[in-house]
Amino acid sequence: MFELDQLIDKLRKLEALHEGAASDGERAAAANAIDRIRQRLHSTQKIDPPVEYTFSMTNVWSRQLFTALLRRYGLTPYRYYRQRHTTVMVRVPKTFVDQTLWPEFCAIDDLLKNFLTDVTTKIIQEHVFGDTTDVEVRQGGPPIGIGGPSDANRD
């Protein structure tokens, strides 16, 4: 498991990679790099008009990260009435999604998921019970009469 400072350092390096920074000096100027990406997005919109995308996030942390990235680049995330809270809509050029937004999101999301898994495992092992292995898999199916409506949503 790595510490929070290491996570932040890795996030900065990932941002620098996706922002196209060429030197340490540029990486330190994160605001300029974000402006460069916004300018690239703006120029891309002239030749590749924005289209509406639907993204479904599997957890609240991924959704928060994704909406933060959208807002960082001046994009407005939304969802329609009656859409699930896990749905994020945005109007954005396809090339920006393919070349910048989605690769950056995936890299940061993987990093954060690994960090959260490590922290969760450590807390459970140290403060609940040391054995965090998966459940035993048994042959056959459950006995007849086991499981019911109250068990249907348990995964």
C-alpha positions, 0 to 999 in steps of 0.5 A: 500500500502506498501513502496519500503523498505518493498517490498525489505525486502519481496523480500529478505525473498522470496529469502531466502525461495527459496534458502533454507537458514536455518539461518539469517546468511545464508540469509545475505550471498546471494551470497553463497546461489545463488552459492548453487542453481547453484551447485544444478542446475549443479548436477541436470543436470547430472541426469536430462538433460536440455530440452528446455522450452518455457515460455510466459510472459504476461507483460514486467516486468514479462519477465524482472524478469524471464530473470534476474532469469535465468541469476542469475543461469547461464542460458541463456534465448533466443528466436528464430527469429520471436517469440514474445518478450513475449516468453522466451526460456531456456534449463534447467532440469525439476526438477529445473524448478518445484522445484526452478525456477518456484516457486521462479518466481511466488512468486516474480512476484505476489509480484511485480504485487501487488506492481505495482498495488498499486502504479498505483492505488495510482497515478491515485487516487491522480493525475488523478481522485479519482474513480478507480472502474471498468467500468459499465456493461450494459445489451445487446450488443452494438448498431449496427454500434458501434465499428469498425476497430479502436476499435478492439484492445482496451481492 
